[in-house]
Amino acid sequence: MQKEQFDGNTLRKISNLYKAQKAGKKPIVEHDWRDVETTGLAIRVKPTGASWRILTREINAIIGDFHLFDENDLPQLRALVAEARLGKKQGHQPDALIKAFLETRDVKVARDIHKVVKEGAKVWEDARDAFLEWAYRNKATKTVDGYKSALGACKDSVYEPDFRHIAGKALASITLGDLGDIRDSIVDRGEAGELKGTGHRQADLTVAALRSCFRYITAKRRIYKLEENVALGLTNVIENEDANVESDGGDKLRPMSQLEIGAFIYALESCDNEIARLALFLQLLTGQRRFTACSSVASSFVEHDHYGIVWRIKAKGDNWRVLPLPEMAQDIVRKAKEDYKDFGCRYLLPKTRHRTAGDNMQKHIDPREASKQMEDMRKPGGVFHSLDLQPSTHTLRKGFISFMRPRMHEFVVGGRQLQPDDVQWITHSDEGRETTAAQVYDLNDYLDVKHAILKRWEEYCMEGYTLYMQQQQTALAA
């Protein structure tokens, strides 16, 4: 046995032994070299080859062949031996630790993997699924559905490849760099055409979901034993094109003009998907989100003696927003109820396409079906082709807000003149009511004002349609 502090000279000496044996100068006799700096780190030299070992009274384990490591690996090898000795005192064999170290060359990561194998420590999927389960109990369902998608937890998720490098990885081993790699992978695949869009928006949604997930994990320290929230330093996509646009935005950020809204209504007339057409028209006339219009439940539209139809919208947090619909929006609702009453579906706008075998068709129209209709309008021959703006379903909502916001002062409730931000009465705010329909639909000042606001917007939209048709007729006459 030979003892010395291992360094580059030690490794060269051992290499020279084999060179001498090969040259026939001196055969090798089996013996051990031991490191004096770290008890237990050893190199066993045999005529057939050398190997790195952990040799103590309690442990006799092979780390790997001599050629697998050089002098730069000595700090990690010493740390490995120290970790193996500590684990042995706790009753753990070092085999899983050594295997993980050979795969990662990082003792910290190897230790965490060893804990997963030997001590049942939590891995990424454990914490992610627990977070989603908690979120479904405590947050709005639509919010958590977004988390689930953004974290690649949906079945056959297109984002699963972006999380592959942390699959099965111990939580304590996940670094800020790992999370950054997820974000960058989504952007890269988006720009390569593997995802819809550039991937910037989805990457930012994933960043937000990861932050929420790791806040939950670190709050459950007793369970997950994670001392530091590694997601705190995770930033949104740096090279987001929208972030580089000047504050005045230019034409790309402007809302749709009245004439463009009129062109949109005209284009809807030739829409080949009737349900998508109704969804888009309802969204336009009410200033709601695409999903709100597409997922509306038929029973949430109630006939009212004064307003005609009132729409009770379930908002986040199980609160409700009540909208007395203007005339054309009411026509849309009545048409949908009549046309699709035999579908046996609870939704106003049911799906019409089977996605899987045995599909009972009890779902609402896919919001993407509505978006596709607007995308078609941007193609050659469409009303929005070559436009400096690329309208989407969100642009419809933005148009409502942009038009009505500066006009809110025209309306008064309880003697108070409304302010621009009160436009949220239509788009965001809820009444927080969870009582009976009779109480919700009572006639009162704020419902009168909501009805007047939506009626004013509907008139503006239809004036745009009239202007567009006049323009078309003038062009034909010329």
C-alpha positions in Angstrom: 0.0 0.0 0.0 1.3 3.4 -0.9 0.0 6.7 0.7 0.3 10.2 -0.7 -1.8 13.2 -1.5 -3.3 12.5 -4.9 -2.5 15.0 -7.6 -1.4 15.0 -11.2 2.0 13.5 -10.3 0.3 10.6 -8.7 -1.7 9.8 -11.8 1.4 10.1 -14.0 3.3 7.7 -11.7 0.5 5.1 -12.1 0.4 5.6 -15.9 4.1 5.1 -16.0 3.8 1.7 -14.2 1.7 0.4 -17.1 4.1 1.8 -19.7 7.0 0.0 -18.0 5.0 -3.2 -17.8 4.1 -3.0 -21.4 7.8 -2.4 -22.3 8.7 -5.5 -20.3 10.8 -3.6 -17.8 8.8 -4.3 -14.6 5.6 -6.4 -14.0 2.9 -4.9 -11.8 2.1 -6.4 -8.5 -1.4 -5.7 -7.2 -1.4 -3.0 -4.6 -3.4 0.1 -3.4 -2.6 3.8 -3.6 -4.4 5.8 -0.9 -5.1 9.5 -0.7 -3.9 11.0 2.5 -6.2 14.1 2.1 -9.4 12.1 2.0 -9.6 8.8 3.9 -11.2 6.2 1.7 -10.2 7.5 -1.7 -7.9 4.9 -3.3 -6.6 3.6 -6.7 -6.2 -0.2 -6.9 -3.4 -1.2 -9.3 -3.5 -4.6 -10.9 -1.6 -6.1 -13.8 -4.7 -6.0 -15.9 -5.6 -2.4 -15.1 -6.2 0.2 -12.4 -9.5 1.4 -10.9 -10.7 4.1 -8.6 -12.1 2.8 -5.3 -13.7 3.7 -2.0 -11.8 1.7 0.6 -12.8 2.0 4.3 -13.5 -0.5 7.0 -17.2 -0.4 6.0 -17.0 0.2 2.3 -15.2 -1.6 -0.5 -16.7 -0.2 -3.7 -15.4 0.4 -7.3 -16.0 3.9 -8.6 -14.7 3.3 -12.1 -11.7 2.6 -14.3 -8.6 4.6 -13.8 -8.8 6.3 -17.3 -12.3 7.8 -16.6 -10.9 10.5 -14.4 -8.0 13.0 -14.4 -6.5 15.4 -11.9 -9.2 17.9 -12.5 -11.8 15.4 -11.2 -10.0 14.9 -7.9 -12.1 17.5 -5.9 -15.3 15.7 -7.0 -13.9 12.3 -6.3 -13.0 13.4 -2.8 -16.4 14.8 -2.2 -17.9 11.6 -3.5 -16.0 9.5 -1.0 -17.0 11.9 1.9 -20.7 11.6 0.8 -20.5 7.8 0.6 -19.0 7.5 4.1 -21.7 9.8 5.5 -24.4 7.8 3.7 -23.0 4.5 5.1 -23.2 5.9 8.7 -26.9 6.4 7.9 -27.3 2.9 6.7 -27.1 3.4 2.9 -24.9 1.5 0.5 -23.1 3.8 -2.0 -24.0 1.9 -5.2 -26.8 4.3 -6.3 -24.6 7.3 -5.4 -21.7 6.1 -7.4 -23.9 5.2 -10.4 -25.4 8.7 -10.3 -22.0 10.3 -10.0 -20.7 8.4 -13.1 -23.7 9.8 -15.0 -23.5 13.4 -13.8 -20.0 13.9 -12.6 -21.6 16.1 -9.9 -21.7 15.0 -6.3 -24.5 17.3 -5.3 -26.7 16.0 -8.1 -25.6 12.4 -7.4 -26.5 12.8 -3.7 -30.0 14.0 -4.6 -30.5 11.1 -7.0 -29.3 8.8 -4.3 -31.9 10.2 -2.0 -34.6 9.5 -4.5 -33.5 5.9 -4.9 -32.7 5.1 -1.3 -34.8 7.5 0.8 -37.8 8.2 -1.5 -37.0 11.9 -2.0 -39.4 13.8 -4.2 -38.7 14.2 -7.9 -40.0 16.9 -10.3 -43.2 15.0 -11.3 -44.1 14.4 -7.7 -44.0 18.1 -6.8 -45.6 19.2 -10.1 -48.6 16.9 -9.7 -49.0 17.8 -6.1 -49.0 21.5 -7.0 -51.6 21.0 -9.7 -53.8 19.0 -7.3 -53.5 21.8 -4.7 -54.2 24.5 -7.3 -57.4 22.7 -8.5 -58.7 22.9 -5.0 -57.7 26.5 -4.4 -57.7 28.3 -7.8 -60.1 28.8 -10.7 -60.2 25.8 -13.0 -59.3 27.7 -16.1 -56.2 29.1 -14.4 -55.0 25.7 -13.4 -55.8 24.2 -16.8 -53.3 26.9 -18.1 -50.7 25.8 -15.5 -51.1 22.2 -16.5 -50.6 22.9 -20.1 -47.6 25.2 -19.5 -45.9 22.7 -17.3 -46.2 19.9 -19.9 -48.4 17.8 -17.7 -51.2 17.2 -20.2 -51.4 13.8 -21.9 -49.4 13.8 -25.1 -48.3 17.4 -24.4 -46.4 19.1 -27.1 -44.2 20.7 -24.4 -43.1 17.4 -22.9 -39.7 17.5 -24.8 -38.9 20.8 -23.2 -39.2 19.2 -19.7 -37.4 16.0 -20.6 -34.1 17.0 -19.0 -35.7 17.3 -15.6 -37.9 14.2 -15.9 -37.4 12.0 -12.8 -34.9 14.5 -11.5 -34.7 15.1 -7.7 -36.1 18.5 -6.8 -33.0 19.5 -4.9 -31.0 18.9 -8.1 -33.1 21.2 -10.3 -31.2 24.5 -11.0 -32.1 27.9 -12.3 -30.2 26.8 -15.4 -32.5 23.8 -15.9 -35.6 26.1 -15.7 -34.0 28.5 -18.1 -33.3 25.6 -20.5 -37.1 24.8 -20.5 -37.9 28.4 -21.4 -35.3 28.6 -24.2 -36.3 25.2 -25.6 -39.9 26.4 -26.1 -38.7 29.5 -27.9 -36.2 27.6 -30.0 -38.8 25.0 -31.1 -41.3 27.8 -31.8 -38.8 29.6 -34.0 -38.0 26.4 -35.8 -41.7 25.9 -36.7 -42.3 23.0 -34.3 -44.9 25.0 -32.3 -47.6 27.4 -33.3 -46.2 31.0 -33.2 -42.7 31.9 -32.2 -43.0 30.2 -28.7 -42.4 33.5 -26.9 -45.9 33.7 -25.4 -46.0 30.1 -24.4 -42.5 30.4 -22.9 -43.6 33.3 -20.7 -46.7 31.3 -19.6 -44.4 28.4 -18.7 -42.1 30.8 -16.8 -45.1 32.1 -14.8 -46.3 28.5 -14.1 -42.9 27.4 -12.9 -42.7 30.4 -10.5 -46.1 29.5 -9.0 -45.1 25.8 -8.8 -41.8 26.5 -7.0 -43.5 28.9 -4.6 -45.7 26.1 -3.6 -42.8 23.6 -3.3 -40.7 25.9 -1.1 -43.7 26.7 1.1 -44.0 22.9 1.7 -40.5 22.6 3.1 -41.3 19.9 5.5 -42.4 17.7 2.6 -40.0 18.6 -0.2 -37.0 19.8 1.9 -36.2 22.5 -0.6 -34.5 25.4 1.1 -34.3 27.8 -1.9 -36.7 28.8 -4.6 -34.6 28.4 -7.7 -37.4 29.9 -9.9 -37.0 33.3 -8.3 -34.4 34.3 -10.8 -36.2 33.0 -13.8 -36.9 35.8 -16.3 -39.4 36.0 -19.1 -38.2 35.7 -22.7 -35.6 38.4 -23.2 -35.8 38.7 -27.0 -39.5 39.1 -27.2 -40.3 41.2 -30.3 -43.2 43.0 -28.6 -40.9 44.2 -25.9 -38.8 46.0 -28.5 -41.6 48.0 -29.9 -41.7 51.7 -29.0 -44.4 52.8 -26.6 -46.4 54.5 -29.3 -46.6 51.1 -30.9 -47.2 52.1 -34.4 -50.0 50.6 -36.5 -49.3 47.0 -35.4 -50.5 47.8 -31.8 -53.6 49.9 -32.8 -57.1 48.7 -32.4 -59.3 47.8 -35.3 -61.0 50.8 -37.0 -64.7 51.1 -37.4 -64.4 50.3 -41.1 -62.3 47.2 -40.3 -64.9 46.0 -37.8 -67.4 46.4 -40.5 -65.2 44.3 -42.9 -65.0 41.6 -40.2 -68.8 41.5 -39.9 -69.1 41.2 -43.7 -66.5 38.4 -43.7 -68.5 36.5 -41.1 -71.4 36.2 -43.5 -69.4 33.8 -45.6 -67.8 31.9 -42.7 -68.0 28.1 -43.4 -68.4 27.2 -39.8 -71.7 28.4 -38.5 -70.9 27.8 -34.8 -67.6 29.6 -35.0 -69.3 32.5 -36.8 -71.8 32.8 -34.0 -69.1 32.6 -31.4 -67.1 35.4 -33.1 -70.1 37.6 -33.5 -71.1 37.1 -29.9 -67.6 37.9 -28.7 -67.4 41.1 -30.8 -70.8 42.4 -29.6 -70.1 41.7 -25.9 -66.4 42.6 -25.6 -65.7 39.2 -23.9 -62.8 36.8 -24.2 -62.8 34.2 -26.9 -63.0 31.4 -24.4 -65.9 33.1 -22.6 -68.0 33.2 -25.7 -67.1 29.7 -26.9 -67.7 28.0 -23.5 -70.9 29.8 -22.6 -73.6 27.5 -21.1 -77.0 27.8 -22.7 -78.8 28.1 -19.4 -76.7 31.1 -18.5 -78.7 33.2 -21.0 -82.0 34.0 -19.3 -85.0 35.7 -20.8 -85.9 39.0 -19.1 -89.0 41.1 -19.4 -87.1 44.4 -19.5 -83.8 43.6 -21.1 -84.7 40.7 -23.4 -81.9 38.4 -22.5 -79.4 38.6 -19.6 -76.1 36.7 -19.7 -74.8 35.5 -16.4 -71.1 34.9 -16.9 -69.1 32.8 -14.4 -65.9 34.6 -13.7 -62.7 33.5 -11.9 -63.2 32.7 -8.2 -66.7 31.4 -8.7 -68.1 35.0 -8.9 -70.5 36.2 -11.6 -70.7 39.0 -14.1 -74.1 40.0 -15.5 -74.6 41.5 -19.0 -78.0 42.6 -20.4 -77.5 41.8 -24.1 -78.1 44.3 -26.9 -80.5 43.3 -29.7 -78.2 41.6 -32.2 -76.4 39.7 -29.5 -79.8 38.4 -28.3 -80.6 37.3 -31.9 -77.3 35.2 -31.9 -78.3 33.5 -28.6 -81.8 32.7 -29.7 -80.6 31.3 -33.1 -78.0 29.1 -31.4 -80.5 27.8 -28.8 -83.0 26.9 -31.6 -80.4 25.5 -34.1 -78.6 23.3 -31.6 -81.3 22.3 -29.2 -81.3 18.8 -30.4 -77.6 18.3 -29.8 -78.3 17.4 -26.1 -75.4 19.6 -25.1 -75.4 22.0 -22.2 -73.3 24.6 -24.1 -74.8 27.3 -26.3 -72.2 26.6 -29.0 -71.5 22.8 -29.1 -68.6 21.1 -30.8 -69.5 19.4 -34.1 -66.4 17.3 -34.8 -65.5 14.0 -33.2 -61.9 14.1 -31.8 -61.7 10.6 -30.4 -63.5 7.3 -30.6 -66.5 7.3 -28.3 -66.6 11.1 -28.1 -70.0 12.0 -26.6 -69.9 15.5 -28.1 -70.8 17.1 -24.9 -68.2 19.8 -25.2 -68.3 23.4 -26.4 -66.7 24.5 -29.6 -62.9 24.6 -29.6 -61.8 28.2 -29.3 -59.2 27.5 -31.9 -62.0 26.9 -34.4 -63.1 30.5 -34.0 -59.5 31.8 -34.3 -59.0 29.9 -37.5 -61.8 31.8 -39.1 -60.0 35.1 -38.4 -56.7 33.6 -39.6 -58.4 32.8 -42.9 -59.5 36.4 -43.2 -55.8 37.4 -43.2 -55.0 35.1 -46.1 -54.9 36.3 -49.8 -58.5 37.1 -50.8 -59.5 37.8 -47.1 -60.7 41.2 -45.9 -57.6 41.6 -43.7 -55.0 40.5 -46.3 -52.0 42.9 -46.5 -53.5 44.9 -43.6 -50.9 46.7 -41.4 -52.7 45.0 -38.5 -53.2 41.3 -38.1 -56.5 41.0 -36.2 -57.1 38.1 -33.9 -59.9 37.3 -31.5 -58.1 39.4 -28.8 -58.2 42.4 -31.2 -62.0 42.2 -31.1 -61.9 42.7 -27.3 -59.3 45.4 -27.6 -61.5 47.2 -30.1 -64.3 47.3 -27.6 -62.1 48.6 -24.8 -60.4 51.2 -27.0 -63.7 52.6 -28.3 -65.7 52.6 -25.0 -63.0 53.6 -22.5 -62.8 57.3 -23.5 -66.7 57.4 -23.6 -67.4 56.0 -20.2 -68.0 59.6 -18.9 -71.2 59.6 -20.9 -72.7 57.2 -18.4 -73.8 57.9 -14.8 -74.7 55.5 -12.0 -76.1 56.7 -8.7 -75.2 60.2 -9.5 -71.5 59.3 -10.2 -70.1 59.9 -13.7 -68.2 56.8 -14.8 -64.4 56.9 -15.3 -62.4 55.3 -18.2 -61.4 52.3 -16.0 -65.1 51.5 -15.4 -65.1 49.8 -18.8 -64.1 46.8 -16.8 -67.7 46.5 -15.7 -68.2 44.8 -19.1 -64.8 43.1 -19.6 -63.5 42.1 -16.2 -65.5 43.1 -13.1 -67.9 40.8 -11.4 -70.7 41.4 -9.0 -69.5 38.6 -6.7 -73.0 37.3 -6.4 -73.7 33.6 -5.8 -77.4 33.9 -5.1 -80.5 32.9 -7.1 -81.2 34.0 -10.6 -84.1 36.1 -9.5 -81.8 38.3 -7.3 -79.2 38.5 -10.0 -81.5 39.6 -12.8 -83.4 42.3 -10.9 -83.7 45.6 -12.7 -81.2 48.2 -11.3 -79.1 51.2 -12.3 -75.9 49.4 -13.1 -77.7 46.9 -15.3 -79.3 49.8 -17.2 -75.9 51.3 -17.7 -74.4 48.1 -18.9 -77.2 47.6 -21.4 -76.7 51.2 -22.6 -72.9 50.6 -23.0 -73.3 47.4 -25.0 -76.0 49.0 -27.1 -73.7 51.9 -27.9 -71.0 49.5 -28.9 -73.3 47.4 -31.1 -74.5 50.5 -32.9 -70.9 51.5 -33.6 -70.1 48.0 -35.0 -73.1 48.0 -37.3 -72.3 51.5 -38.5 -68.9 50.1 -39.5 -70.6 47.3 -41.4 -72.8 49.9 -43.3 -69.7 52.0 -44.1 -67.9 49.0 -45.4 -70.8 47.9 -47.6 -71.1 51.4 -49.0 -67.4 51.4 -49.8 -67.7 48.1 -51.6 -70.7 49.4 -53.7 -68.7 52.5 -54.6 -65.8 50.4 -55.7 -68.0 48.2 -57.9 -69.7 51.2 -59.4 -66.3 52.7 -60.3 
